[in-house]
């Protein structure tokens, strides 16, 4: 996590609660961009995303005195953004929630005598074959194609780097649900963006296992928790023993690790237009009223 960014946001929140106007412009700049990017990938339309960003900021400044812990400002803002985005999407026609299964996210496999071949595409890592701007677009496309319930989780956990607890509170689900959805969102995104690693017309690289190994699926289900260091030591040791002689699982673990890294360093390709001066003044006046009411108590 970029701790300096989180530290800056916390300090901005403290200054706004204290009524210091120099924090206003920077806070608007930071969160207009963050909420716009989240809303663009959730809602799909630039106009909707810009409206959600403005509505979110207005609600934030209206209720800023309800922020009890400045350390949780990012999660608090995104809960407001989630609700604004949900209301916007209710007015549109969109596909119903779809569940992703581990079976459809695992590498392709085929029987070969008494063994199994897991298929993974060959090629150089994407970061060496594509410019940063291209990777952003590829990742945005991969995330944008996810069913909504998975898209929300990967944006909050991996792009915004909120904790499992914060994400669960924002989405009104349990921590276990967040972990399950995050893992499947990562797997799906990894399969999508790593397609650019394969040369055009390239063939699949196959690794043959000595025999069919049902534990591959069990390992596959735990890869995200393994990378997030959320598993007991005994489970981690078991996964590492499995990886010693399972090349395909090692390769997919590497693509999953790269997916998380890309999300953590992901900057928005599209940015919101400048706020209208009337809108900005409305936000400032709303914040000032909050400050005056807070100081008059």
Secondary structure, DSSP 8 states (H G I E B T S, - for coil): --HHHHHHHHHHHHHHHTT-THHHHHHHHHHHHHHHHHHHHHH--HHHHHHHHHHHHHHHHHSGGG---GGGHHHHHHHHHHHHHHHHHHTS---------HHHHS-EEEEETTEEEEEEE-SS-GGGTS-HHHHHHHHHHHHHTS-HHHHHHHIIIIIS---HHHHHHHHTS-HHHHHHHHHHHHHHHHHHHGGGGS-TT--EEEEEESS--THHHHHHHHHHHHHTT-S-HHHHHHHHHHHTT-HHHHHHHHHHHHHHHHHHT---SS------HHHHHHHHHHHHHHHHHHHT-
